[in-house]
Amino acid sequence: MRQEMIKKAVLVLISVLSVSMVLKAQNTSNDVIGRDAPNTITTTVPFLLIAPDTRAGGLGDAGVATTPDVNSQHWNPAKYSFIKNDVGIAISYTPWLRQLVSDMNLAYVSAYKRMNEENVFSASLLYFDLGSIQFRDINNALLRDFTPHEFAVDFGYSRLLSEKLSGAVTMRFIYSNLTGGIEVQGSESFPGKTVAADVAFYYYNDEIELGGMPGTLMWGMNLSNIGGKISYTTNEYRDFIPMNFRTGIGYNMELDEHNEFMVTVDVNKLLVPTPPVYYDAGEVLPSGDTVLPSDEIIKYGRDPNISIGASLFKSWYDAPGVATAFVNDGSASPFKEEMAEFTISTGLEYWYDKQFALRLGYFSEHEYKGNRKYFTVGAGLKMNVFGLDFAYLIPTTQANPLQNTLRFTLIFDIGGLNSESQI
C-alpha cells in the first residue's frame, strides 16, 4: 500500500510553526528577476527559538541583556553568575498557535544552583507537543494516530570572568519525532537527534548613575544551537538546526526606593545559509547551455550545502540579494538582504517594590524574511518565595496565527526564604 507523503506535510506544519516563518510572507513581485521576493530562511526544530517564558515573552522576545532571572538558560546562561538567589526553579506553559489548532503546546522547565560566588550550574527542559495527527494512505484509509513531539534538554555552566563580566557554556540534546517511524514513500523514517552547544557572555555594571539615579548597564551575547544537522530518513541529506546569534543591551534604573524601570534591545540573526536563487528550466546559462528540469544551478547566492563551521561564517554574507525592501527600484543587493535577516526586539519593564511588574515589548522582522511584527504585554507578581507571570501577544495584522498567544510562568525562588531576590 502506497503511503501519503506524511512527513512532508508534518514538516510543512513545522515550518508554519517556525519562529522564522510563523507569519505568512507577502508574495510581492520582484521586478528585478521576475520571482517572488520573499526569501525566508528555514531550519529543522524551529521550536528552539520560540520564547518559552513569560518575562521575555512580555518584552518582545528580548532577553539576552536583561537583569538575571531563573529563565536565563534560554536567553543567556551567563546571566546566572549575577543572580542573587542560590536556587531557583521555573515552570512555563504556552498554548501555541491556537488560532490554527487546539492541542499544540510548549512547556519549559528551568532551574539553577549556585555553587559558590563564581560558579553556577543550570538545567532546562523544553518540550513541544504538536498535537494529534492522523496518518492516512493514498486512499485516505487511516493508518494510525500519532502525536509529533520534540524536546531539548540543556545543562549549563556559568562563571564569573571578572567583577563585571561572566561567561557560560551550555550543552544541549535535541530530539525530534515527527513521523513515529512510519514509512515515507518507501523509505524508513526515524526521529531526528543531535547535540548542540551555546557560548554566552554577559556584562553587568551596577555602579552607573544617570540623572542622579543609580542604575545598571547590561550587555549580552549568545551563540546558540551550534550543533549537528538533523535527518529524518535514511538518505544522506541533512538539515541545519537554528544556529543563532543574539546580542543586546539593557539599562535598569532605580527611580527611587520602590520603583525600577528597565529598557532593553536585542538583535538576532540566524547563522544558517540563506536559500539561493536557482535558474529556471529553459533559461540560458552564460555558457550558452540551456537549463534542464533536473538541473539545480545557482543564479544568485551561494551553495547552501556547506558544513556547520562554514555556515557560522558564510551566513553573514551569503544572501543572494533579491529579497529586500528595495527590489522594486532595482537597487537590491546582497548586503541589503543580509541586513534584512536581522530581527529586533525591544522591551520596557517596570517594577514596583520588587513585587509587581508591568512589561511592554515589540518584535520586528523584515517582511521578506518572515514578516513577524507584534506587540507584547505582560505582568508579574513576586512574593518572597514564588512568583507568577503572564504575557500576551498582539500581532500588528489581523487573522494572524499568533493572535491571542498567552504565556504563563510559575517561579520558585527558593533562596527567597532567606534573602531578597532579583528578577
TIZAKE-817437 format. One record per residue (C-alpha): residue in one letter; residue number from 1; x, y, z. Coordinates in nm, 3 decimals. Example, Ala and Ser with C-alpha at 12.3 -4.5 7.8 and 13.67 -1.06 7.14 Angstrom:
TIZAKE-817437
{rest=A; nr=1; east=1.230; north=-0.450; up=0.780}
{rest=S; nr=2; east=1.367; north=-0.106; up=0.714}
***
This chain:
TIZAKE-817437
{rest=M; nr=1; east=0.000; north=0.000; up=0.000}
{rest=R; nr=2; east=0.138; north=0.336; up=-0.102}
{rest=Q; nr=3; east=0.154; north=0.596; up=0.171}
{rest=E; nr=4; east=0.099; north=0.968; up=0.159}
{rest=M; nr=5; east=0.393; north=1.197; up=0.196}
{rest=I; nr=6; east=0.303; north=1.247; up=0.560}
{rest=K; nr=7; east=0.648; north=1.352; up=0.660}
{rest=K; nr=8; east=0.638; north=1.633; up=0.412}
{rest=A; nr=9; east=0.304; north=1.751; up=0.546}
{rest=V; nr=10; east=0.430; north=1.745; up=0.902}
{rest=L; nr=11; east=0.745; north=1.933; up=0.808}
{rest=V; nr=12; east=0.534; north=2.193; up=0.635}
{rest=L; nr=13; east=0.335; north=2.223; up=0.955}
{rest=I; nr=14; east=0.657; north=2.263; up=1.150}
{rest=S; nr=15; east=0.761; north=2.536; up=0.913}
{rest=V; nr=16; east=0.432; north=2.712; up=0.976}
{rest=L; nr=17; east=0.509; north=2.697; up=1.346}
{rest=S; nr=18; east=0.862; north=2.812; up=1.290}
{rest=V; nr=19; east=0.972; north=3.126; up=1.464}
{rest=S; nr=20; east=1.126; north=3.221; up=1.135}
{rest=M; nr=21; east=0.817; north=3.155; up=0.923}
{rest=V; nr=22; east=0.519; north=3.174; up=1.151}
{rest=L; nr=23; east=0.360; north=3.465; up=0.972}
{rest=K; nr=24; east=0.276; north=3.447; up=0.608}
{rest=A; nr=25; east=0.520; north=3.646; up=0.397}
{rest=Q; nr=26; east=0.371; north=3.865; up=0.128}
{rest=N; nr=27; east=0.429; north=3.741; up=-0.226}
{rest=T; nr=28; east=0.549; north=4.073; up=-0.364}
{rest=S; nr=29; east=0.662; north=4.071; up=-0.725}
{rest=N; nr=30; east=1.033; north=4.119; up=-0.778}
{rest=D; nr=31; east=1.076; north=4.334; up=-1.086}
{rest=V; nr=32; east=1.447; north=4.262; up=-1.097}
{rest=I; nr=33; east=1.441; north=3.885; up=-1.152}
{rest=G; nr=34; east=1.072; north=3.811; up=-1.206}
{rest=R; nr=35; east=1.037; north=3.595; up=-0.892}
{rest=D; nr=36; east=0.853; north=3.624; up=-0.567}
{rest=A; nr=37; east=1.065; north=3.843; up=-0.342}
{rest=P; nr=38; east=1.032; north=3.666; up=-0.002}
{rest=N; nr=39; east=1.334; north=3.451; up=0.077}
{rest=T; nr=40; east=1.267; north=3.316; up=0.426}
{rest=I; nr=41; east=1.534; north=3.106; up=0.594}
{rest=T; nr=42; east=1.408; north=2.770; up=0.723}
{rest=T; nr=43; east=1.559; north=2.513; up=0.958}
{rest=T; nr=44; east=1.459; north=2.197; up=1.139}
{rest=V; nr=45; east=1.348; north=2.208; up=1.506}
{rest=P; nr=46; east=1.247; north=2.578; up=1.492}
{rest=F; nr=47; east=1.083; north=2.538; up=1.833}
{rest=L; nr=48; east=1.428; north=2.602; up=1.982}
{rest=L; nr=49; east=1.386; north=2.973; up=1.908}
{rest=I; nr=50; east=1.033; north=3.020; up=2.040}
{rest=A; nr=51; east=1.031; north=3.235; up=2.354}
{rest=P; nr=52; east=0.946; north=2.979; up=2.625}
{rest=D; nr=53; east=0.897; north=3.209; up=2.925}
{rest=T; nr=54; east=0.661; north=3.494; up=3.005}
{rest=R; nr=55; east=0.911; north=3.760; up=3.107}
{rest=A; nr=56; east=1.090; north=3.769; up=2.772}
{rest=G; nr=57; east=0.755; north=3.698; up=2.607}
{rest=G; nr=58; east=0.629; north=4.026; up=2.752}
{rest=L; nr=59; east=0.940; north=4.214; up=2.641}
{rest=G; nr=60; east=0.907; north=4.150; up=2.269}
{rest=D; nr=61; east=1.121; north=3.833; up=2.291}
{rest=A; nr=62; east=1.416; north=4.026; up=2.434}
{rest=G; nr=63; east=1.624; north=3.853; up=2.700}
{rest=V; nr=64; east=1.996; north=3.841; up=2.626}
{rest=A; nr=65; east=2.075; north=4.160; up=2.821}
{rest=T; nr=66; east=1.803; north=4.187; up=3.085}
{rest=T; nr=67; east=1.859; north=4.153; up=3.458}
{rest=P; nr=68; east=1.920; north=3.790; up=3.562}
{rest=D; nr=69; east=1.624; north=3.561; up=3.626}
{rest=V; nr=70; east=1.558; north=3.190; up=3.658}
{rest=N; nr=71; east=1.483; north=3.155; up=3.284}
{rest=S; nr=72; east=1.821; north=3.293; up=3.176}
{rest=Q; nr=73; east=1.914; north=2.948; up=3.046}
{rest=H; nr=74; east=1.729; north=3.007; up=2.718}
{rest=W; nr=75; east=1.842; north=3.364; up=2.651}
{rest=N; nr=76; east=2.184; north=3.398; up=2.809}
{rest=P; nr=77; east=2.304; north=3.149; up=3.071}
{rest=A; nr=78; east=2.596; north=3.378; up=3.160}
{rest=K; nr=79; east=2.343; north=3.596; up=3.346}
{rest=Y; nr=80; east=2.321; north=3.334; up=3.621}
{rest=S; nr=81; east=2.660; north=3.449; up=3.754}
{rest=F; nr=82; east=2.499; north=3.773; up=3.873}
{rest=I; nr=83; east=2.172; north=3.635; up=4.008}
{rest=K; nr=84; east=2.125; north=3.698; up=4.380}
{rest=N; nr=85; east=1.950; north=3.382; up=4.495}
{rest=D; nr=86; east=2.128; north=3.049; up=4.528}
{rest=V; nr=87; east=1.849; north=2.828; up=4.388}
{rest=G; nr=88; east=1.559; north=2.888; up=4.152}
{rest=I; nr=89; east=1.306; north=2.685; up=3.953}
{rest=A; nr=90; east=1.050; north=2.799; up=3.696}
{rest=I; nr=91; east=0.773; north=2.623; up=3.503}
{rest=S; nr=92; east=0.632; north=2.785; up=3.189}
{rest=Y; nr=93; east=0.343; north=2.689; up=2.964}
{rest=T; nr=94; east=0.231; north=2.831; up=2.629}
{rest=P; nr=95; east=-0.071; north=2.714; up=2.427}
{rest=W; nr=96; east=0.081; north=2.761; up=2.081}
{rest=L; nr=97; east=-0.093; north=2.877; up=1.761}
{rest=R; nr=98; east=-0.442; north=2.822; up=1.899}
{rest=Q; nr=99; east=-0.579; north=3.018; up=1.604}
{rest=L; nr=100; east=-0.483; north=2.717; up=1.388}
{rest=V; nr=101; east=-0.506; north=2.410; up=1.613}
{rest=S; nr=102; east=-0.644; north=2.337; up=1.957}
{rest=D; nr=103; east=-0.392; north=2.092; up=2.100}
{rest=M; nr=104; east=-0.045; north=2.235; up=2.038}
{rest=N; nr=105; east=0.160; north=2.331; up=2.345}
{rest=L; nr=106; east=0.505; north=2.444; up=2.451}
{rest=A; nr=107; east=0.628; north=2.364; up=2.802}
{rest=Y; nr=108; east=0.951; north=2.478; up=2.966}
{rest=V; nr=109; east=1.118; north=2.394; up=3.297}
{rest=S; nr=110; east=1.438; north=2.567; up=3.403}
{rest=A; nr=111; east=1.647; north=2.564; up=3.719}
{rest=Y; nr=112; east=1.981; north=2.681; up=3.852}
{rest=K; nr=113; east=2.201; north=2.621; up=4.157}
{rest=R; nr=114; east=2.480; north=2.849; up=4.273}
{rest=M; nr=115; east=2.780; north=2.651; up=4.393}
{rest=N; nr=116; east=2.983; north=2.950; up=4.517}
{rest=E; nr=117; east=3.040; north=3.315; up=4.433}
{rest=E; nr=118; east=3.188; north=3.234; up=4.093}
{rest=N; nr=119; east=3.017; north=2.918; up=3.966}
{rest=V; nr=120; east=2.655; north=2.839; up=3.881}
{rest=F; nr=121; east=2.509; north=2.525; up=3.726}
{rest=S; nr=122; east=2.180; north=2.527; up=3.538}
{rest=A; nr=123; east=1.948; north=2.293; up=3.351}
{rest=S; nr=124; east=1.630; north=2.312; up=3.147}
{rest=L; nr=125; east=1.380; north=2.106; up=2.950}
{rest=L; nr=126; east=1.191; north=2.248; up=2.651}
{rest=Y; nr=127; east=0.907; north=2.026; up=2.526}
{rest=F; nr=128; east=0.698; north=2.095; up=2.215}
{rest=D; nr=129; east=0.376; north=1.895; up=2.163}
{rest=L; nr=130; east=0.238; north=1.938; up=1.810}
{rest=G; nr=131; east=-0.096; north=1.777; up=1.882}
{rest=S; nr=132; east=-0.255; north=1.469; up=1.729}
{rest=I; nr=133; east=-0.208; north=1.393; up=1.357}
{rest=Q; nr=134; east=-0.368; north=1.113; up=1.156}
{rest=F; nr=135; east=-0.153; north=0.919; up=0.911}
{rest=R; nr=136; east=-0.351; north=0.804; up=0.607}
{rest=D; nr=137; east=-0.262; north=0.622; up=0.287}
{rest=I; nr=138; east=-0.329; north=0.739; up=-0.067}
{rest=N; nr=139; east=-0.685; north=0.602; up=-0.043}
{rest=N; nr=140; east=-0.748; north=0.806; up=0.274}
{rest=A; nr=141; east=-0.759; north=0.493; up=0.491}
{rest=L; nr=142; east=-0.645; north=0.558; up=0.846}
{rest=L; nr=143; east=-0.306; north=0.405; up=0.920}
{rest=R; nr=144; east=-0.253; north=0.533; up=1.272}
{rest=D; nr=145; east=-0.283; north=0.830; up=1.505}
{rest=F; nr=146; east=0.035; north=0.994; up=1.623}
{rest=T; nr=147; east=0.138; north=1.294; up=1.830}
{rest=P; nr=148; east=0.455; north=1.453; up=1.688}
{rest=H; nr=149; east=0.673; north=1.594; up=1.959}
{rest=E; nr=150; east=1.015; north=1.747; up=2.009}
{rest=F; nr=151; east=1.224; north=1.830; up=2.312}
{rest=A; nr=152; east=1.561; north=1.970; up=2.415}
{rest=V; nr=153; east=1.748; north=1.901; up=2.739}
{rest=D; nr=154; east=2.014; north=2.152; up=2.846}
{rest=F; nr=155; east=2.290; north=2.158; up=3.104}
{rest=G; nr=156; east=2.477; north=2.483; up=3.155}
{rest=Y; nr=157; east=2.773; north=2.620; up=3.347}
{rest=S; nr=158; east=2.834; north=2.990; up=3.407}
{rest=R; nr=159; east=3.133; north=3.153; up=3.571}
{rest=L; nr=160; east=3.247; north=3.500; up=3.667}
{rest=L; nr=161; east=3.538; north=3.606; up=3.449}
{rest=S; nr=162; east=3.586; north=3.939; up=3.626}
{rest=E; nr=163; east=3.397; north=4.164; up=3.863}
{rest=K; nr=164; east=3.158; north=4.273; up=3.587}
{rest=L; nr=165; east=3.189; north=4.005; up=3.316}
{rest=S; nr=166; east=3.074; north=3.643; up=3.305}
{rest=G; nr=167; east=3.077; north=3.362; up=3.053}
{rest=A; nr=168; east=2.878; north=3.042; up=3.010}
{rest=V; nr=169; east=2.862; north=2.724; up=2.806}
{rest=T; nr=170; east=2.557; north=2.505; up=2.759}
{rest=M; nr=171; east=2.530; north=2.154; up=2.616}
{rest=R; nr=172; east=2.202; north=2.051; up=2.455}
{rest=F; nr=173; east=2.047; north=1.723; up=2.343}
{rest=I; nr=174; east=1.775; north=1.764; up=2.079}
{rest=Y; nr=175; east=1.513; north=1.504; up=1.989}
{rest=S; nr=176; east=1.251; north=1.546; up=1.716}
{rest=N; nr=177; east=0.995; north=1.275; up=1.638}
{rest=L; nr=178; east=0.768; north=1.393; up=1.356}
{rest=T; nr=179; east=0.664; north=1.067; up=1.190}
{rest=G; nr=180; east=0.652; north=0.797; up=1.457}
{rest=G; nr=181; east=0.866; north=0.573; up=1.238}
{rest=I; nr=182; east=0.612; north=0.547; up=0.959}
{rest=E; nr=183; east=0.742; north=0.457; up=0.614}
{rest=V; nr=184; east=0.756; north=0.756; up=0.378}
{rest=Q; nr=185; east=0.742; north=0.680; up=0.004}
{rest=G; nr=186; east=0.919; north=0.352; up=0.059}
{rest=S; nr=187; east=1.189; north=0.500; up=0.283}
{rest=E; nr=188; east=1.223; north=0.431; up=0.651}
{rest=S; nr=189; east=1.185; north=0.735; up=0.876}
{rest=F; nr=190; east=1.306; north=0.783; up=1.229}
{rest=P; nr=191; east=1.334; north=1.055; up=1.495}
{rest=G; nr=192; east=1.593; north=1.325; up=1.437}
{rest=K; nr=193; east=1.859; north=1.354; up=1.706}
{rest=T; nr=194; east=2.158; north=1.578; up=1.753}
{rest=V; nr=195; east=2.361; north=1.766; up=2.013}
{rest=A; nr=196; east=2.443; north=2.135; up=2.023}
{rest=A; nr=197; east=2.617; north=2.393; up=2.238}
{rest=D; nr=198; east=2.574; north=2.757; up=2.342}
{rest=V; nr=199; east=2.851; north=3.004; up=2.423}
{rest=A; nr=200; east=2.743; north=3.320; up=2.604}
{rest=F; nr=201; east=2.885; north=3.633; up=2.766}
{rest=Y; nr=202; east=2.727; north=3.892; up=2.993}
{rest=Y; nr=203; east=2.843; north=4.231; up=3.120}
{rest=Y; nr=204; east=2.680; north=4.367; up=3.436}
{rest=N; nr=205; east=2.779; north=4.706; up=3.578}
{rest=D; nr=206; east=2.566; north=4.821; up=3.871}
{rest=E; nr=207; east=2.784; north=5.123; up=3.951}
{rest=I; nr=208; east=2.623; north=5.351; up=3.692}
{rest=E; nr=209; east=2.448; north=5.676; up=3.782}
{rest=L; nr=210; east=2.222; north=5.861; up=3.540}
{rest=G; nr=211; east=2.040; north=6.181; up=3.629}
{rest=G; nr=212; east=2.131; north=6.132; up=3.993}
{rest=M; nr=213; east=1.964; north=5.790; up=3.998}
{rest=P; nr=214; east=2.160; north=5.465; up=4.036}
{rest=G; nr=215; east=2.136; north=5.217; up=3.754}
{rest=T; nr=216; east=2.276; north=4.902; up=3.599}
{rest=L; nr=217; east=2.416; north=4.874; up=3.247}
{rest=M; nr=218; east=2.394; north=4.530; up=3.087}
{rest=W; nr=219; east=2.525; north=4.378; up=2.766}
{rest=G; nr=220; east=2.488; north=4.021; up=2.648}
{rest=M; nr=221; east=2.576; north=3.790; up=2.360}
{rest=N; nr=222; east=2.474; north=3.432; up=2.297}
{rest=L; nr=223; east=2.581; north=3.197; up=2.017}
{rest=S; nr=224; east=2.323; north=2.921; up=2.048}
{rest=N; nr=225; east=2.238; north=2.584; up=1.894}
{rest=I; nr=226; east=2.582; north=2.534; up=1.743}
{rest=G; nr=227; east=2.549; north=2.169; up=1.654}
{rest=G; nr=228; east=2.497; north=1.888; up=1.410}
{rest=K; nr=229; east=2.244; north=1.876; up=1.130}
{rest=I; nr=230; east=1.932; north=1.658; up=1.150}
{rest=S; nr=231; east=1.788; north=1.397; up=0.915}
{rest=Y; nr=232; east=1.458; north=1.208; up=0.944}
{rest=T; nr=233; east=1.522; north=0.944; up=0.676}
{rest=T; nr=234; east=1.799; north=0.716; up=0.559}
{rest=N; nr=235; east=1.904; north=0.945; up=0.275}
{rest=E; nr=236; east=2.225; north=1.144; up=0.302}
{rest=Y; nr=237; east=2.065; north=1.489; up=0.308}
{rest=R; nr=238; east=2.061; north=1.660; up=0.648}
{rest=D; nr=239; east=1.912; north=1.993; up=0.751}
{rest=F; nr=240; east=2.057; north=2.267; up=0.969}
{rest=I; nr=241; east=1.922; north=2.331; up=1.315}
{rest=P; nr=242; east=1.861; north=2.701; up=1.403}
{rest=M; nr=243; east=2.215; north=2.809; up=1.487}
{rest=N; nr=244; east=2.170; north=3.162; up=1.612}
{rest=F; nr=245; east=2.349; north=3.483; up=1.708}
{rest=R; nr=246; east=2.187; north=3.716; up=1.960}
{rest=T; nr=247; east=2.327; north=4.029; up=2.121}
{rest=G; nr=248; east=2.172; north=4.317; up=2.307}
{rest=I; nr=249; east=2.199; north=4.594; up=2.561}
{rest=G; nr=250; east=1.988; north=4.688; up=2.860}
{rest=Y; nr=251; east=1.969; north=4.952; up=3.130}
{rest=N; nr=252; east=1.790; north=4.921; up=3.463}
{rest=M; nr=253; east=1.724; north=5.244; up=3.653}
{rest=E; nr=254; east=1.627; north=5.273; up=4.021}
{rest=L; nr=255; east=1.386; north=5.567; up=4.021}
{rest=D; nr=256; east=1.352; north=5.560; up=4.398}
{rest=E; nr=257; east=1.333; north=5.312; up=4.684}
{rest=H; nr=258; east=1.023; north=5.143; up=4.543}
{rest=N; nr=259; east=1.030; north=5.195; up=4.167}
{rest=E; nr=260; east=1.256; north=5.048; up=3.896}
{rest=F; nr=261; east=1.247; north=5.085; up=3.521}
{rest=M; nr=262; east=1.435; north=4.881; up=3.258}
{rest=V; nr=263; east=1.475; north=4.921; up=2.883}
{rest=T; nr=264; east=1.638; north=4.660; up=2.661}
{rest=V; nr=265; east=1.705; north=4.593; up=2.292}
{rest=D; nr=266; east=1.803; north=4.262; up=2.129}
{rest=V; nr=267; east=1.932; north=4.199; up=1.776}
{rest=N; nr=268; east=1.909; north=3.846; up=1.638}
{rest=K; nr=269; east=2.034; north=3.662; up=1.328}
{rest=L; nr=270; east=2.025; north=3.300; up=1.215}
{rest=L; nr=271; east=2.365; north=3.154; up=1.132}
{rest=V; nr=272; east=2.246; north=2.915; up=0.862}
{rest=P; nr=273; east=2.266; north=2.952; up=0.483}
{rest=T; nr=274; east=2.026; north=3.184; up=0.304}
{rest=P; nr=275; east=1.845; north=2.995; up=0.025}
{rest=P; nr=276; east=1.999; north=3.084; up=-0.312}
{rest=V; nr=277; east=1.805; north=3.157; up=-0.630}
{rest=Y; nr=278; east=1.830; north=2.886; up=-0.897}
{rest=Y; nr=279; east=1.796; north=2.909; up=-1.272}
{rest=D; nr=280; east=1.458; north=2.803; up=-1.404}
{rest=A; nr=281; east=1.431; north=2.521; up=-1.653}
{rest=G; nr=282; east=1.467; north=2.663; up=-2.001}
{rest=E; nr=283; east=1.683; north=2.958; up=-1.904}
{rest=V; nr=284; east=2.007; north=3.003; up=-2.093}
{rest=L; nr=285; east=2.330; north=3.000; up=-1.893}
{rest=P; nr=286; east=2.614; north=3.245; up=-1.962}
{rest=S; nr=287; east=2.791; north=2.948; up=-2.122}
{rest=G; nr=288; east=2.509; north=2.921; up=-2.374}
{rest=D; nr=289; east=2.372; north=2.593; up=-2.235}
{rest=T; nr=290; east=2.002; north=2.558; up=-2.158}
{rest=V; nr=291; east=1.897; north=2.465; up=-1.805}
{rest=L; nr=292; east=1.726; north=2.127; up=-1.783}
{rest=P; nr=293; east=1.436; north=2.049; up=-1.543}
{rest=S; nr=294; east=1.665; north=1.824; up=-1.339}
{rest=D; nr=295; east=1.938; north=2.088; up=-1.303}
{rest=E; nr=296; east=1.997; north=2.283; up=-0.983}
{rest=I; nr=297; east=2.225; north=2.566; up=-1.089}
{rest=I; nr=298; east=2.262; north=2.869; up=-0.864}
{rest=K; nr=299; east=2.188; north=3.204; up=-1.026}
{rest=Y; nr=300; east=2.221; north=3.430; up=-0.721}
{rest=G; nr=301; east=2.367; north=3.349; up=-0.380}
{rest=R; nr=302; east=2.586; north=3.065; up=-0.257}
{rest=D; nr=303; east=2.568; north=2.689; up=-0.225}
{rest=P; nr=304; east=2.372; north=2.608; up=0.096}
{rest=N; nr=305; east=2.519; north=2.257; up=0.122}
{rest=I; nr=306; east=2.810; north=2.353; up=0.346}
{rest=S; nr=307; east=2.950; north=2.241; up=0.679}
{rest=I; nr=308; east=2.843; north=2.372; up=1.017}
{rest=G; nr=309; east=3.170; north=2.559; up=1.066}
{rest=A; nr=310; east=3.149; north=2.720; up=0.724}
{rest=S; nr=311; east=2.791; north=2.829; up=0.787}
{rest=L; nr=312; east=2.889; north=3.017; up=1.103}
{rest=F; nr=313; east=3.098; north=3.250; up=0.888}
{rest=K; nr=314; east=2.942; north=3.241; up=0.541}
{rest=S; nr=315; east=2.591; north=3.307; up=0.672}
{rest=W; nr=316; east=2.699; north=3.668; up=0.725}
{rest=Y; nr=317; east=2.749; north=3.729; up=0.352}
{rest=D; nr=318; east=2.565; north=3.461; up=0.153}
{rest=A; nr=319; east=2.234; north=3.638; up=0.073}
{rest=P; nr=320; east=2.151; north=3.636; up=-0.300}
{rest=G; nr=321; east=2.039; north=3.998; up=-0.283}
{rest=V; nr=322; east=1.693; north=3.954; up=-0.431}
{rest=A; nr=323; east=1.465; north=3.999; up=-0.130}
{rest=T; nr=324; east=1.483; north=4.345; up=0.027}
{rest=A; nr=325; east=1.256; north=4.643; up=0.052}
{rest=F; nr=326; east=1.441; north=4.798; up=-0.241}
{rest=V; nr=327; east=1.377; north=4.534; up=-0.506}
{rest=N; nr=328; east=1.116; north=4.734; up=-0.694}
{rest=D; nr=329; east=1.354; north=5.020; up=-0.776}
{rest=G; nr=330; east=1.629; north=4.790; up=-0.897}
{rest=S; nr=331; east=1.865; north=4.860; up=-0.607}
{rest=A; nr=332; east=1.856; north=4.518; up=-0.438}
{rest=S; nr=333; east=2.191; north=4.390; up=-0.316}
{rest=P; nr=334; east=2.330; north=4.100; up=-0.108}
{rest=F; nr=335; east=2.421; north=4.345; up=0.170}
{rest=K; nr=336; east=2.069; north=4.486; up=0.194}
{rest=E; nr=337; east=1.918; north=4.139; up=0.205}
{rest=E; nr=338; east=2.171; north=4.033; up=0.468}
{rest=M; nr=339; east=2.068; north=4.329; up=0.684}
{rest=A; nr=340; east=1.704; north=4.228; up=0.637}
{rest=E; nr=341; east=1.781; north=3.898; up=0.813}
{rest=F; nr=342; east=1.826; north=4.071; up=1.149}
{rest=T; nr=343; east=1.527; north=4.080; up=1.382}
{rest=I; nr=344; east=1.491; north=4.344; up=1.651}
{rest=S; nr=345; east=1.327; north=4.302; up=1.993}
{rest=T; nr=346; east=1.264; north=4.595; up=2.227}
{rest=G; nr=347; east=1.123; north=4.580; up=2.577}
{rest=L; nr=348; east=1.027; north=4.801; up=2.871}
{rest=E; nr=349; east=0.979; north=4.673; up=3.225}
{rest=Y; nr=350; east=0.855; north=4.849; up=3.538}
{rest=W; nr=351; east=0.879; north=4.707; up=3.889}
{rest=Y; nr=352; east=0.707; north=4.840; up=4.198}
{rest=D; nr=353; east=0.867; north=4.743; up=4.528}
{rest=K; nr=354; east=1.016; north=4.433; up=4.359}
{rest=Q; nr=355; east=0.672; north=4.274; up=4.387}
{rest=F; nr=356; east=0.464; north=4.387; up=4.090}
{rest=A; nr=357; east=0.584; north=4.419; up=3.730}
{rest=L; nr=358; east=0.443; north=4.556; up=3.405}
{rest=R; nr=359; east=0.603; north=4.482; up=3.069}
{rest=L; nr=360; east=0.571; north=4.608; up=2.713}
{rest=G; nr=361; east=0.760; north=4.494; up=2.403}
{rest=Y; nr=362; east=0.776; north=4.496; up=2.027}
{rest=F; nr=363; east=0.924; north=4.244; up=1.783}
{rest=S; nr=364; east=1.004; north=4.326; up=1.422}
{rest=E; nr=365; east=1.112; north=4.105; up=1.133}
{rest=H; nr=366; east=1.156; north=4.209; up=0.770}
{rest=E; nr=367; east=0.855; north=4.137; up=0.550}
{rest=Y; nr=368; east=1.063; north=3.919; up=0.315}
{rest=K; nr=369; east=1.217; north=3.715; up=0.598}
{rest=G; nr=370; east=0.905; north=3.601; up=0.781}
{rest=N; nr=371; east=0.714; north=3.927; up=0.838}
{rest=R; nr=372; east=0.658; north=3.875; up=1.209}
{rest=K; nr=373; east=0.563; north=4.205; up=1.370}
{rest=Y; nr=374; east=0.385; north=4.215; up=1.703}
{rest=F; nr=375; east=0.349; north=4.393; up=2.035}
{rest=T; nr=376; east=0.365; north=4.211; up=2.367}
{rest=V; nr=377; east=0.237; north=4.297; up=2.712}
{rest=G; nr=378; east=0.298; north=4.122; up=3.039}
{rest=A; nr=379; east=0.265; north=4.140; up=3.414}
{rest=G; nr=380; east=0.427; north=3.970; up=3.709}
{rest=L; nr=381; east=0.361; north=3.921; up=4.078}
{rest=K; nr=382; east=0.656; north=3.837; up=4.302}
{rest=M; nr=383; east=0.624; north=3.718; up=4.658}
{rest=N; nr=384; east=0.901; north=3.608; up=4.891}
{rest=V; nr=385; east=0.931; north=3.256; up=4.755}
{rest=F; nr=386; east=0.719; north=3.231; up=4.442}
{rest=G; nr=387; east=0.619; north=3.447; up=4.150}
{rest=L; nr=388; east=0.355; north=3.432; up=3.879}
{rest=D; nr=389; east=0.398; north=3.591; up=3.536}
{rest=F; nr=390; east=0.186; north=3.609; up=3.225}
{rest=A; nr=391; east=0.237; north=3.758; up=2.877}
{rest=Y; nr=392; east=0.006; north=3.830; up=2.585}
{rest=L; nr=393; east=0.099; north=3.874; up=2.219}
{rest=I; nr=394; east=-0.073; north=4.130; up=1.994}
{rest=P; nr=395; east=0.005; north=4.097; up=1.620}
{rest=T; nr=396; east=0.004; north=4.409; up=1.405}
{rest=T; nr=397; east=-0.205; north=4.231; up=1.140}
{rest=Q; nr=398; east=-0.544; north=4.061; up=1.157}
{rest=A; nr=399; east=-0.610; north=3.689; up=1.109}
{rest=N; nr=400; east=-0.262; north=3.614; up=1.240}
{rest=P; nr=401; east=-0.177; north=3.262; up=1.366}
{rest=L; nr=402; east=0.000; north=3.415; up=1.668}
{rest=Q; nr=403; east=-0.308; north=3.611; up=1.770}
{rest=N; nr=404; east=-0.418; north=3.568; up=2.133}
{rest=T; nr=405; east=-0.099; north=3.383; up=2.234}
{rest=L; nr=406; east=-0.078; north=3.362; up=2.613}
{rest=R; nr=407; east=0.220; north=3.254; up=2.821}
{rest=F; nr=408; east=0.226; north=3.158; up=3.188}
{rest=T; nr=409; east=0.522; north=3.109; up=3.423}
{rest=L; nr=410; east=0.534; north=2.996; up=3.784}
{rest=I; nr=411; east=0.861; north=3.083; up=3.958}
{rest=F; nr=412; east=1.005; north=2.936; up=4.278}
{rest=D; nr=413; east=1.291; north=3.144; up=4.419}
{rest=I; nr=414; east=1.392; north=2.906; up=4.691}
{rest=G; nr=415; east=1.664; north=3.143; up=4.808}
{rest=G; nr=416; east=1.390; north=3.396; up=4.879}
{rest=L; nr=417; east=1.328; north=3.213; up=5.206}
{rest=N; nr=418; east=1.647; north=3.367; up=5.336}
{rest=S; nr=419; east=1.727; north=3.663; up=5.113}
{rest=E; nr=420; east=1.573; north=3.917; up=4.883}
{rest=S; nr=421; east=1.565; north=3.801; up=4.522}
{rest=Q; nr=422; east=1.628; north=3.977; up=4.194}
{rest=I; nr=423; east=1.409; north=3.928; up=3.893}
***
